[in-house]
Amino acid sequence: MSPVSRRTALFGALTGSGVLLGGCARIFGADQLTGSEAFRRVSDVAQSWTLHTQRFLLSDGAMAKEYRLSDLSPVFKANGTINPGGDDYARAAADAFANWTLRIDGMVARPMSLSLAELRRLPSRTQITRHDCVEGWSAIGQWTGVPLGLLLKAAGVAPGAKYAVFHCADDLDGEPDKGGQQAPGRYYESIGLVDAFHPQTIIAYAMNGRPLDIAHGAPLRLRVERLLGYKHAKYVQRVQLTDTLAGIGAGRGGYWEDRGYDWYAGI
Amino acid sequence: MGAKASAATRSALVNPTSGVTGPRSKRRQNREVIYRHTVLVRLTHWVNALTIFLMVGTGLNIFNAHPRLYWGARGDEYDHPLLSVYAQSAHGAVRGVTQLGALTFDTTGVAGWSKEAGEWTARAWPAWITIPSFQDLADARHWHFLFAWVLVANGMIYLAWSLASGHARRDLWPTRADLKAIPRSILDHLRLRHPTGEAAKRYNVLQRLAYLGVIALIGGMLVTGLALSPGIDAFAPWLIDLLGGRQSARTLHFVFASMVVLFVAVHLAEVVLAGPFNEVRSMLTGHYAVPKEHD
């Protein structure tokens, strides 16, 4: 081989691999496939493998790592809604959420409503945990709240119930720059009962030793530490126990799930 | 022509002494053809190639959702990044900026600020390199986690077979003589000289090390990828401690992916330099024409 053809070959291979990678979405029709029903079905199968594998690995109730005070994020990024706004929420915020109630209903033996003051008198758990956003960043915060399992036990979960659904006080506009279904909507989330009864799953009313602030979900937010950030519903008003997610929102189990994200957020 | 000709060509390839005439076959008459790649190696190679291609493209789309890398347990927009890619307005113009430690680079047109469907857009990696081409974290994650399963299944089949059949020991693990020949092999590669004759029938030492290296790298991708999962972190908290924290794991995931891309670029360059037709054919059919001593 002459040096020229060697150089040409090397250059050709390097640019070739670049060009191959570039425009790949078009070559493989990946853009078109992405939105298709067939692709969604296949990717749902992969999601269910992930869910079942992780449920198996976590079947002994493994705990999320807890950190020290010195690990706290100096500023904990507030994401999603940073203020629900609206007259009702503004009024509630003005009197320090004294009249805020958390309602637990649906498939429970004893539906109940608890005020913020009542929740604060119940046994609490404080944990310093890492919040992992689906986008990729992580922040560490200290959370204090009532174990959700305690509340659910008090309410008496009916046989057949599968999910705890969290109804929130905020509307969100989605990600207009990121594709997908982006109609504004009321925030909600859902988790399975395995996660609902996990000891680190709490309805938090305090963060870093102070009452929860508005940007981080005042007065109540969910902490469900083995799942990604979008599961940690803020501004929680109601916990509904149900055996199906159909009929709530668009039926896929949460605000972001209705906009394409996976229901199982352990990955 | 057609079927007859291709059958004749094939027999010439497999059996160099077959009585096919003509100028092309004459040239091939004393060319030795060996069976180089088993069906399993070829199959897993191409599945792996497609999978890595999709994992890199979808990974870059996922990266775009938060185009910053950190070291340690945590890292968000208030923490100091090791690497960040962003768009910046200056003097009435928007520039794409890539910042690595204390250094900043103007990467307008490629990273930070690039054209998507003809429109200038603020996005870390450009549309032509990400899968899907449009920015969508949810969709990119679907692809990434679907093909992660394919990667694991394919990799396990390959590894199990390679260990059981002796492929790993025979063809990949370098011998003592191989290791001694490293300096010479490096020199040969730099001079773009490829083994011929008997030496071409086996993988040379740099090839062995590169293939073993990329297997280790894919293992590293898997481990660092799993460490990003909050579920796996609860199952195996030691994993993330070992890697220096979740954000370190994310950074390493990106570094290892870059090394995989580097491997692919060098791999393709070597295929082209060593004779793309023969090399690609051997990975498709298994049959490899051994380059002659004074070719």
Interface residues (C-beta under 8 A of the other chain):
Chain A: M1 R6 A9 L10 G12 A13 L14 G16 S17 L20 L21 G22 G23 C24 A25 R26 F28 A30 D31 T34 G35 F39 R40 V42 S43 A46 Q47 W49 T50 Q54 L57 L58 A62 M63 A64 K65 Y67 D71 S73 P74 V75 F76 K77 R130 D132 C133 V134 E135 G136 W137 S138 A139 I140 E175 D177 K178 G179 G180 E225 R226 L227 L228 W256 R259 G260 Y261 D262 A265 G266 I267
Chain B: F53 L54 V56 G57 I62 F63 A65 H66 R68 A73 R74 G75 D76 E77 Y78 D79 A127 W128 I129 T130 I131 P132 S133 F134 Q135 D136 L137 A138 D139 R141 H142 W143 F145 L146 W149 L192 L228 S229 P230 G231 I232 D233 A234 F235 P237 I240 R246 Q247 R250 V264 A265 L268 A269 E270 V271 V272 L273
